[in-house]
Every structure is written in C-alpha cells, then in structure tokens.
Amino acid sequence: MARAKKSASSRPQSLRIRWVRSAIGHPIHFRETIRGLGLHRLHETVVRPDTPAIRGMILKVRHLVEVTPETQS
C-alpha cells in the first residue's frame, strides 16, 4: 500500500533543541555533532530551521538532546 507524502507545510518551520545529557564518554563524532548544532553548554537551548540536514544531526544524537517544535506567533 502506498503511503501519502507529508506536505512540507505540515512540518514546523523551526525546531527548539535542548542539550540534556553530557557527551562525556561518547565517541568524538557525537560531540562534534552537538557542536555542529550550535550547542556549547549542557542545558543550553538553540532554535534551528527544520531541514533534512538538521533532522539527521538530531537523529545521530537523539539520546543526548530534547527536540520540540518552535511555535510561530
């Protein structure tokens, strides 16, 4: 059965990413990904656009971060 594609308008425009678990003891590429997302300190929050590249980075370190959709007012 074919699945219907989600339209781009149903995705949030940006994502709020919060670093919640330390990267100590994790491989260097996890720490580099955290840094690439723009996070510098534990419990810091950044807002990034919802793009496939950002989604891929989040997927890589999903056990270290919390992600919530950014609400547009």
Phi and psi in radians as a Rosetta constraint file:
Dihedral C 1 N 2 CA 2 C 2 CIRCULARHARMONIC -1.347 0.35
Dihedral N 2 CA 2 C 2 N 3 CIRCULARHARMONIC 2.414 0.35
Dihedral C 2 N 3 CA 3 C 3 CIRCULARHARMONIC -1.670 0.35
Dihedral N 3 CA 3 C 3 N 4 CIRCULARHARMONIC 2.471 0.35
Dihedral C 3 N 4 CA 4 C 4 CIRCULARHARMONIC -1.320 0.35
Dihedral N 4 CA 4 C 4 N 5 CIRCULARHARMONIC 2.425 0.35
Dihedral C 4 N 5 CA 5 C 5 CIRCULARHARMONIC -1.294 0.35
Dihedral N 5 CA 5 C 5 N 6 CIRCULARHARMONIC 2.499 0.35
Dihedral C 5 N 6 CA 6 C 6 CIRCULARHARMONIC -1.362 0.35
Dihedral N 6 CA 6 C 6 N 7 CIRCULARHARMONIC 2.427 0.35
Dihedral C 6 N 7 CA 7 C 7 CIRCULARHARMONIC -1.353 0.35
Dihedral N 7 CA 7 C 7 N 8 CIRCULARHARMONIC 2.660 0.35
Dihedral C 7 N 8 CA 8 C 8 CIRCULARHARMONIC -1.113 0.35
Dihedral N 8 CA 8 C 8 N 9 CIRCULARHARMONIC -0.446 0.35
Dihedral C 8 N 9 CA 9 C 9 CIRCULARHARMONIC -1.287 0.35
Dihedral N 9 CA 9 C 9 N 10 CIRCULARHARMONIC -0.317 0.35
Dihedral C 9 N 10 CA 10 C 10 CIRCULARHARMONIC -1.387 0.35
Dihedral N 10 CA 10 C 10 N 11 CIRCULARHARMONIC -0.269 0.35
Dihedral C 10 N 11 CA 11 C 11 CIRCULARHARMONIC -1.491 0.35
Dihedral N 11 CA 11 C 11 N 12 CIRCULARHARMONIC 2.565 0.35
Dihedral C 11 N 12 CA 12 C 12 CIRCULARHARMONIC -1.161 0.35
Dihedral N 12 CA 12 C 12 N 13 CIRCULARHARMONIC 2.680 0.35
Dihedral C 12 N 13 CA 13 C 13 CIRCULARHARMONIC -1.277 0.35
Dihedral N 13 CA 13 C 13 N 14 CIRCULARHARMONIC -0.541 0.35
Dihedral C 13 N 14 CA 14 C 14 CIRCULARHARMONIC -2.550 0.35
Dihedral N 14 CA 14 C 14 N 15 CIRCULARHARMONIC 2.839 0.35
Dihedral C 14 N 15 CA 15 C 15 CIRCULARHARMONIC -2.146 0.35
Dihedral N 15 CA 15 C 15 N 16 CIRCULARHARMONIC 2.460 0.35
Dihedral C 15 N 16 CA 16 C 16 CIRCULARHARMONIC -1.709 0.35
Dihedral N 16 CA 16 C 16 N 17 CIRCULARHARMONIC 2.059 0.35
Dihedral C 16 N 17 CA 17 C 17 CIRCULARHARMONIC -1.980 0.35
Dihedral N 17 CA 17 C 17 N 18 CIRCULARHARMONIC 2.200 0.35
Dihedral C 17 N 18 CA 18 C 18 CIRCULARHARMONIC -2.119 0.35
Dihedral N 18 CA 18 C 18 N 19 CIRCULARHARMONIC 2.238 0.35
Dihedral C 18 N 19 CA 19 C 19 CIRCULARHARMONIC -1.455 0.35
Dihedral N 19 CA 19 C 19 N 20 CIRCULARHARMONIC 2.018 0.35
Dihedral C 19 N 20 CA 20 C 20 CIRCULARHARMONIC -2.026 0.35
Dihedral N 20 CA 20 C 20 N 21 CIRCULARHARMONIC -0.320 0.35
Dihedral C 20 N 21 CA 21 C 21 CIRCULARHARMONIC -2.232 0.35
Dihedral N 21 CA 21 C 21 N 22 CIRCULARHARMONIC 2.465 0.35
Dihedral C 21 N 22 CA 22 C 22 CIRCULARHARMONIC -1.146 0.35
Dihedral N 22 CA 22 C 22 N 23 CIRCULARHARMONIC 2.619 0.35
Dihedral C 22 N 23 CA 23 C 23 CIRCULARHARMONIC -1.663 0.35
Dihedral N 23 CA 23 C 23 N 24 CIRCULARHARMONIC 0.072 0.35
Dihedral C 23 N 24 CA 24 C 24 CIRCULARHARMONIC -1.085 0.35
Dihedral N 24 CA 24 C 24 N 25 CIRCULARHARMONIC 2.298 0.35
Dihedral C 24 N 25 CA 25 C 25 CIRCULARHARMONIC 1.512 0.35
Dihedral N 25 CA 25 C 25 N 26 CIRCULARHARMONIC -0.044 0.35
Dihedral C 25 N 26 CA 26 C 26 CIRCULARHARMONIC -1.725 0.35
Dihedral N 26 CA 26 C 26 N 27 CIRCULARHARMONIC 2.768 0.35
Dihedral C 26 N 27 CA 27 C 27 CIRCULARHARMONIC -1.031 0.35
Dihedral N 27 CA 27 C 27 N 28 CIRCULARHARMONIC 2.699 0.35
Dihedral C 27 N 28 CA 28 C 28 CIRCULARHARMONIC -1.025 0.35
Dihedral N 28 CA 28 C 28 N 29 CIRCULARHARMONIC -0.589 0.35
Dihedral C 28 N 29 CA 29 C 29 CIRCULARHARMONIC -1.192 0.35
Dihedral N 29 CA 29 C 29 N 30 CIRCULARHARMONIC -0.424 0.35
Dihedral C 29 N 30 CA 30 C 30 CIRCULARHARMONIC -1.227 0.35
Dihedral N 30 CA 30 C 30 N 31 CIRCULARHARMONIC -0.747 0.35
Dihedral C 30 N 31 CA 31 C 31 CIRCULARHARMONIC -1.136 0.35
Dihedral N 31 CA 31 C 31 N 32 CIRCULARHARMONIC -0.665 0.35
Dihedral C 31 N 32 CA 32 C 32 CIRCULARHARMONIC -1.169 0.35
Dihedral N 32 CA 32 C 32 N 33 CIRCULARHARMONIC -0.613 0.35
Dihedral C 32 N 33 CA 33 C 33 CIRCULARHARMONIC -1.191 0.35
Dihedral N 33 CA 33 C 33 N 34 CIRCULARHARMONIC -0.735 0.35
Dihedral C 33 N 34 CA 34 C 34 CIRCULARHARMONIC -1.016 0.35
Dihedral N 34 CA 34 C 34 N 35 CIRCULARHARMONIC -0.780 0.35
Dihedral C 34 N 35 CA 35 C 35 CIRCULARHARMONIC -1.137 0.35
Dihedral N 35 CA 35 C 35 N 36 CIRCULARHARMONIC -0.676 0.35
Dihedral C 35 N 36 CA 36 C 36 CIRCULARHARMONIC -1.139 0.35
Dihedral N 36 CA 36 C 36 N 37 CIRCULARHARMONIC -0.484 0.35
Dihedral C 36 N 37 CA 37 C 37 CIRCULARHARMONIC -1.318 0.35
Dihedral N 37 CA 37 C 37 N 38 CIRCULARHARMONIC -0.176 0.35
Dihedral C 37 N 38 CA 38 C 38 CIRCULARHARMONIC 1.672 0.35
Dihedral N 38 CA 38 C 38 N 39 CIRCULARHARMONIC 0.228 0.35
Dihedral C 38 N 39 CA 39 C 39 CIRCULARHARMONIC -1.617 0.35
Dihedral N 39 CA 39 C 39 N 40 CIRCULARHARMONIC 2.339 0.35
Dihedral C 39 N 40 CA 40 C 40 CIRCULARHARMONIC -2.049 0.35
Dihedral N 40 CA 40 C 40 N 41 CIRCULARHARMONIC -0.604 0.35
Dihedral C 40 N 41 CA 41 C 41 CIRCULARHARMONIC -2.227 0.35
Dihedral N 41 CA 41 C 41 N 42 CIRCULARHARMONIC 2.635 0.35
Dihedral C 41 N 42 CA 42 C 42 CIRCULARHARMONIC -1.055 0.35
Dihedral N 42 CA 42 C 42 N 43 CIRCULARHARMONIC 2.468 0.35
Dihedral C 42 N 43 CA 43 C 43 CIRCULARHARMONIC 1.218 0.35
Dihedral N 43 CA 43 C 43 N 44 CIRCULARHARMONIC 0.257 0.35
Dihedral C 43 N 44 CA 44 C 44 CIRCULARHARMONIC -1.439 0.35
Dihedral N 44 CA 44 C 44 N 45 CIRCULARHARMONIC 2.593 0.35
Dihedral C 44 N 45 CA 45 C 45 CIRCULARHARMONIC -2.128 0.35
Dihedral N 45 CA 45 C 45 N 46 CIRCULARHARMONIC 2.373 0.35
Dihedral C 45 N 46 CA 46 C 46 CIRCULARHARMONIC -2.263 0.35
Dihedral N 46 CA 46 C 46 N 47 CIRCULARHARMONIC 2.750 0.35
Dihedral C 46 N 47 CA 47 C 47 CIRCULARHARMONIC -1.986 0.35
Dihedral N 47 CA 47 C 47 N 48 CIRCULARHARMONIC 2.192 0.35
Dihedral C 47 N 48 CA 48 C 48 CIRCULARHARMONIC -2.224 0.35
Dihedral N 48 CA 48 C 48 N 49 CIRCULARHARMONIC 2.655 0.35
Dihedral C 48 N 49 CA 49 C 49 CIRCULARHARMONIC -1.153 0.35
Dihedral N 49 CA 49 C 49 N 50 CIRCULARHARMONIC 2.630 0.35
Dihedral C 49 N 50 CA 50 C 50 CIRCULARHARMONIC -1.491 0.35
Dihedral N 50 CA 50 C 50 N 51 CIRCULARHARMONIC 1.542 0.35
Dihedral C 50 N 51 CA 51 C 51 CIRCULARHARMONIC -2.103 0.35
Dihedral N 51 CA 51 C 51 N 52 CIRCULARHARMONIC 2.820 0.35
Dihedral C 51 N 52 CA 52 C 52 CIRCULARHARMONIC -1.031 0.35
Dihedral N 52 CA 52 C 52 N 53 CIRCULARHARMONIC -0.598 0.35
Dihedral C 52 N 53 CA 53 C 53 CIRCULARHARMONIC -1.146 0.35
Dihedral N 53 CA 53 C 53 N 54 CIRCULARHARMONIC -0.790 0.35
Dihedral C 53 N 54 CA 54 C 54 CIRCULARHARMONIC -1.150 0.35
Dihedral N 54 CA 54 C 54 N 55 CIRCULARHARMONIC -0.728 0.35
Dihedral C 54 N 55 CA 55 C 55 CIRCULARHARMONIC -1.031 0.35
Dihedral N 55 CA 55 C 55 N 56 CIRCULARHARMONIC -0.695 0.35
Dihedral C 55 N 56 CA 56 C 56 CIRCULARHARMONIC -1.147 0.35
Dihedral N 56 CA 56 C 56 N 57 CIRCULARHARMONIC -0.692 0.35
Dihedral C 56 N 57 CA 57 C 57 CIRCULARHARMONIC -1.141 0.35
Dihedral N 57 CA 57 C 57 N 58 CIRCULARHARMONIC -0.734 0.35
Dihedral C 57 N 58 CA 58 C 58 CIRCULARHARMONIC -1.108 0.35
Dihedral N 58 CA 58 C 58 N 59 CIRCULARHARMONIC -0.722 0.35
Dihedral C 58 N 59 CA 59 C 59 CIRCULARHARMONIC -1.051 0.35
Dihedral N 59 CA 59 C 59 N 60 CIRCULARHARMONIC -0.625 0.35
Dihedral C 59 N 60 CA 60 C 60 CIRCULARHARMONIC -1.179 0.35
Dihedral N 60 CA 60 C 60 N 61 CIRCULARHARMONIC -0.631 0.35
Dihedral C 60 N 61 CA 61 C 61 CIRCULARHARMONIC -2.057 0.35
Dihedral N 61 CA 61 C 61 N 62 CIRCULARHARMONIC 0.548 0.35
Dihedral C 61 N 62 CA 62 C 62 CIRCULARHARMONIC -1.060 0.35
Dihedral N 62 CA 62 C 62 N 63 CIRCULARHARMONIC -0.394 0.35
Dihedral C 62 N 63 CA 63 C 63 CIRCULARHARMONIC -1.451 0.35
Dihedral N 63 CA 63 C 63 N 64 CIRCULARHARMONIC -0.100 0.35
Dihedral C 63 N 64 CA 64 C 64 CIRCULARHARMONIC -1.924 0.35
Dihedral N 64 CA 64 C 64 N 65 CIRCULARHARMONIC -0.220 0.35
Dihedral C 64 N 65 CA 65 C 65 CIRCULARHARMONIC -2.243 0.35
Dihedral N 65 CA 65 C 65 N 66 CIRCULARHARMONIC 2.806 0.35
Dihedral C 65 N 66 CA 66 C 66 CIRCULARHARMONIC -1.997 0.35
Dihedral N 66 CA 66 C 66 N 67 CIRCULARHARMONIC 2.417 0.35
Dihedral C 66 N 67 CA 67 C 67 CIRCULARHARMONIC -2.195 0.35
Dihedral N 67 CA 67 C 67 N 68 CIRCULARHARMONIC 2.291 0.35
Dihedral C 67 N 68 CA 68 C 68 CIRCULARHARMONIC -2.336 0.35
Dihedral N 68 CA 68 C 68 N 69 CIRCULARHARMONIC 2.570 0.35
Dihedral C 68 N 69 CA 69 C 69 CIRCULARHARMONIC -1.198 0.35
Dihedral N 69 CA 69 C 69 N 70 CIRCULARHARMONIC 2.464 0.35
Dihedral C 69 N 70 CA 70 C 70 CIRCULARHARMONIC -1.443 0.35
Dihedral N 70 CA 70 C 70 N 71 CIRCULARHARMONIC 2.193 0.35
Dihedral C 70 N 71 CA 71 C 71 CIRCULARHARMONIC -1.501 0.35
Dihedral N 71 CA 71 C 71 N 72 CIRCULARHARMONIC 2.301 0.35
Dihedral C 71 N 72 CA 72 C 72 CIRCULARHARMONIC -1.656 0.35
Dihedral N 72 CA 72 C 72 N 73 CIRCULARHARMONIC 2.294 0.35
